[in-house]
Amino acid sequence: MGKVTIVEARGEGLYSVRLKYDLRALERELSELKRQQSEYFTLLIKAFKTRDTLSREKEEARAGLDAVIQQWTDGLLDKLTEAAPPLIPTEPNDPGNRQPLG
């Protein structure tokens, strides 16, 4: 409950007053809220930094994965485009009918 200081007596039982409130509980609550807000902002900044770090690491991992896939694809294409080794018959063929001799 608040208290008052009489500033002026106006007569007939009327007074001008200045209210005095006990603001200690309110100030304690405000102090606690400011502390919680500061802690919240600290955690929020830490979360944003972590998100940025994870995003950067994700991009690096994605680039590495893309490079590995490209190497694998290039290896497959090289195998598909290289010439097959010539076939050497185990037995000589008859030049007339192209059948194996023997």
Contacts in CASP RR format, 6 or more apart in sequence:
PFRMAT RR
TARGET T0000
AUTHOR 0000-0000-0000
METHOD contacts of the structure
MODEL  1
MGKVTIVEARGEGLYSVRLKYDLRALERELSELKRQQSEYFTLLIKAFKT
RDTLSREKEEARAGLDAVIQQWTDGLLDKLTEAAPPLIPTEPNDPGNRQP
LG
1 22 0 8 1.000
2 19 0 8 1.000
2 20 0 8 1.000
2 21 0 8 1.000
2 22 0 8 1.000
3 19 0 8 1.000
3 20 0 8 1.000
4 17 0 8 1.000
4 18 0 8 1.000
4 19 0 8 1.000
4 20 0 8 1.000
5 17 0 8 1.000
5 18 0 8 1.000
5 20 0 8 1.000
6 15 0 8 1.000
6 16 0 8 1.000
6 17 0 8 1.000
7 15 0 8 1.000
7 16 0 8 1.000
7 17 0 8 1.000
7 18 0 8 1.000
8 15 0 8 1.000
8 16 0 8 1.000
9 15 0 8 1.000
10 16 0 8 1.000
89 100 0 8 1.000
91 100 0 8 1.000
91 101 0 8 1.000
91 102 0 8 1.000
92 100 0 8 1.000
92 101 0 8 1.000
93 99 0 8 1.000
93 100 0 8 1.000
93 101 0 8 1.000
94 100 0 8 1.000
94 101 0 8 1.000
END
